[in-house]
Amino acid sequence: MMVGIQRQASCNSQAKRKEPYRKDPLTEKTLARINLLLEPIEQELIRPFTHPKCPVLFIIGAPRSGTTLLAQLLASCGGFSYVSNFSARFWLAPYFGMTMERILGLRDERPDWSYRSIFGVTKELIGPHEFGYFWRHWFRYGESHKLSPQQLADIDTKGLLKEIAAMESVYMLPLLFKNLVCGLQAGYLADKLPSSLFAVCKRDPLYNMQSLLLAREEVMGDRNVWFSLRPKEYQFLKTMSPYEQVAGQVYYTIKDIEESIYGHLRDRVLEIGYEELCKDPRKVVKSVVRFVSNFGCSLRVDLDAVPKSFKCQNIERLSQKKFEALRRAKEKIFGV
């Protein structure tokens, strides 16, 4: 019943999107049936696994802060395993999906990475995927993406760790997950998965807010319609102006992450600035590799696959009036 409720919530969200950004209902229905058929097979396949042996890197942060670009760079350099656009189709059987991907040799020849994405969706068949259906299966969130203590207690943690361990075994490389919902469950992940590490992406708040506002207009067709991650403060934020909403979305997402893991787990956190990521991506990739290697996992990466720089998108794209409204909203929510 819960799966049905979540699927309905997903359909409602899709219905609000502009036509180019909606998923095809027939394809979704077919994939859902395939996954339900594969799920019992998956459970038999992963029975021998218990917990991952290598560090598991979670790329988290506020939406539109550079998380997708970082995931693309780490995927392209060859040192990490990750969920691709192909294997993500098997969210109830990810070990099966990743194994089929390996058997078919889809990663044997590296693609000509475009490093482009459309609001978090990458282009290449083996490009990194946020794996939203998988995490929705394990994290049974409601209106907010932040789970309550009771919801966290209801998670089949043993089953989740078995699944991650099985996925890791396919390529025997450290797994990375880029999923913003995981950021709001960072405390749980840090506690239940001792090998978890966190790359927290941050961007100049004003331009992060602007990007979110523009995403609302482009994807949802209306700046008043919420887009992407909903922190636990969503209930009162949705009563505010769109400018204050995006300010709160950025502020409370980062605040939640910092309160969950920064205090007692600071050594397992690496901050990544969007601006630095654009200016010198090779330097950032090196810092991530060094960070993960410090936890007993030696990585081999191809830095030649990483571009020397990207154009930073921190430029004013709104009218002066709207940009000033954003600035005022930032001052109100952030207090500075």
N, C-alpha and C positions, 0 to 999 in steps of 0.2 A: 504493500500500500504506500509506503514511504517513497519508493522509487517512482510510483505513479504520480505522487504529489510533486516531487522534484521535477519530473519530466514536464508536468503541466506548468510549473513555475518557469521553466526554461522556455516553453512555447510562448508564454505570455510576454517574456522579455524579448523574444525574437519578433513577435508581432509588432512591437513598438519601433523596431528598426526600419530604416529606409530599405527599399527592395534590394539594392545591391549588396547589403550587409546581412541579409537573412539567410538562414540555412534552408536547404531543400527538404520539405517535410517527408517526402517519399524516401529519400536517401537516409534521413535520420531514423525513420521507422525500420528500414531494412537493416541498418547497422545495429539498432537496438535488439532486433530479433537474433541476429548473428551472435551478438555478445552474450545474450541469455543462453543460447545453445552451447557456447564455448565455455561458459563459466564453470560448470562441473568438471570439464576436462582440465581446465586451468588449475582447479583445486587439487586434482590428483597429481598434476605435474609438479606443483610447488611444494608438495608434502615434505620432501627432504630438507627444505631450507628453514632457517630460523631467523637470522639477522644479518645485515650486510657486513662485509669484512673491511671495506674501504670507507673513507669519509664520504658523506652524502652532502652535496652542496646545494643549498636552497638560495635562489636568486629572488630577492623580495624587495619591497619598497612601495611607494605610491604609484598608481597608474600614470603612464606617460613620463616616467623618470629615467628611462634608458635600460630597463630590465631586458627587453627583447633584444636590443643591440648587444648587450653583454652576453646573453645566451647564445646568440649567433656567432659571436667571436670565439667563445669557448668551445662551441660545437665544431667550428671549422678548423681549429688548430689541432684536433686529433687526440687530445689528452683526456677527454671525458666521454663517458657514455651519457646518453640523454634520450628522451622520448621524441621521436620524429613525427612528422605529419602522417607518415605511413603507420607506424606502430600505435599512434594515438587512437586509431580507429578501433583498437581492441582494448577498451578501457576496463572491461571486466575480465580480460585475459591478456594482460600486457606482456607476461613472460612468453606466451604463445606468439603474440604479435612481433616482439623483438626477435624471437628465435627465427620466425619466418623471414623477417627482414635480413637477418644474417645469412640464412640459407640462400636467399635470393641474391645475395651479394650487393644489396642496394648501396652500401657504404664503401664498397671496394674502390670505386672510382669517385673521387671527390668532385662535387659539382662546381660549376663556376658561380661561387656565392655572390649574390647580388647585395647582400646585407640590407635589403629593403624589407619592410613589413607594412602591412595595412592594419593599423590599430592593434598591434600585437600578433597578427597572423602572418607567418612567414610564407615565402613563395615556393621554395624547393621541396620536393617530395621527402627528402631527409632533413629538411630544416627543422629546428626545434619547435615543439608544440607545447602550449601551456598545460595540456592534459586536464582540462577543466572537468570533464565527465568523471574521470578517475577520482579526482579529489572531492568532487561532489558526492561520489559514492561512499567515501570514507568519512568525510566531514558533512554531516547532515544539517547544514545551516538553514536558517529561515530567511526572514526579511533582511537581517544583517548577516554579513559573512563571518562575524565574530561568534565563535561558539561559547555557550555558557559552560560553567563547571560541570553541570549535569550532562550536557551534550558531549563534552570531552570524556566524561566517565563512561559513556555508552559506546565509545569507539572500540572496535575489535582491534586493539593495539597489536596483539600477537599476529593476527591475520595480515595487518598492514605491513609489519616488519618482515613477515615471510614473503610477501609480494615484492617488496623492495629488494630483498636479498636475492630472490629469483631473477629479477630484472638485472641486477648488478652482474650476475653470473654469466650472462649472455656474452658480454664483451670483456669482462673482468677488468673494468676501469671504474674509477669513481663516478658515481651517478650525479648528474645535476638536474635539478627541477627548477624551472622558472614558472612560478605560480604565485600570484599576489595574495590569494586566499591563505596560502601557507604562512605568509607574514603575520597574519592575525592569529595564527595558531603556533607562532614561533616558540612560545614557552612550553607548550605541550610537546612539540617536536624535539626541542632541546632536552627535555626530561626523559622522554620515552625512547629517543634515538640518540644515545651518547656520542655517536660518530657524526652527528649532524653539524654542519658549518653553515654560516649565513653571510652572503654577500648582499649588503643593504645598499641599494641604489638611491642616491639623493640628487636632486636638481634644484637650481635656484627656484624657490617657491613661486615667485610671481610668474615665471615662464612655465612652470609645471601646471599652475592653475590655468594659464592661458591655453595650454595645449588641451587640457581637459574640457574647457569651455568650447573650443573649436571641435573637439571630438563629439560633443553633444550635438552640435549643429550639423556636423557632417554625417554621423552614423544614425543618430536618433531623429534628426530633422527639426529639433527644437531644443534650445538651450535650457529650457525648464525641465527637461526629462533627464533623469539621472543616468549616468554612464559608468559602468565598471564597478570597482570595489566599493562595498558599503561597510564602513566601520561601525562599531557598536553605537556611536552617536548619531547614526543615520536618522533615527526617529525625530530628533529635534532639528537636525540639519535640514531635513526636507521641507521644513516650514519656513526656511530662510530664502533669501534671494539666490538666484543661480550663482552669483559671484561669491557669496558667503558659503554656499554649498561646496564649491570646488576648493575654496580655501580650507574649509573644515575637513574635506576629504583628504587633502594632503597632510594637514597638520595632525589630525587624529590618527591617521594610519601610521605615520612615523612615530608619534608619541606612544602608540600601543606597542610597536616593535621595540622601542627603546626601553619601555618599562618592563617588557617581558624578558628580555635577554641581555641588555647592556650591563646591568648591575653586577650579577654574579657569573656571567658567561662572556665577559668582554673579549677574552682571548679567542673565542670561537666566532667573532664577528669581524668582518672586513667591510669598511665603508668605501663605496665607489661613487665618485662624483661624475655626473653626466658630462660636465664641461671638460674634465680631464679625460674621460673616456673618448670624447670626440677629438681632443687635441693630440693625445698620444695613446691610441688603443694598445699598441705593443707593450708599452710600459705598464698599463693596467693589467693586461693578460699575464705579464710576468709576475705582477704582484699577487694575482689570484693563484697562479701556479706555486709560487713560493709559500703562500698562506696555506694551501692544501697540503703541500709537501711537509710542512712543519708538523703535521699530524700523522706522520709515518707512512706517507704514500708518495713515492717518487714518480713524477710525471714527465713524460716526454711529449713535447709539443712542437709543432711546426710554426714558428713565428713568421716565416715568410708568407704564410697563408693569411696573415693579419694585415689589413691595410695600414698605411702610415698615419692616416688621419681621416676624420669625417667632418663635414660641415656642421658646426653647432647651430641648432635651430632656436637659440635664445635671441630671437628678434621680435619686435613688436609687430603683431599681425592683426591687431584689433584697431578700431578707431580710437582716437585720443580719449574720447568720452568713456568708451568701454574699458580701456586700459586703466584709466583713473579709477573707475568703479572697482576694478580688480585690486588695485593698490589699496583702496580704502578697506575693502573686504579683508585683505591680508593683514592690515594693521589691526582690524577689529578682532580677528580670530587668533592671530599669532601674538598679538599684544605688542608688536613692534612695527 
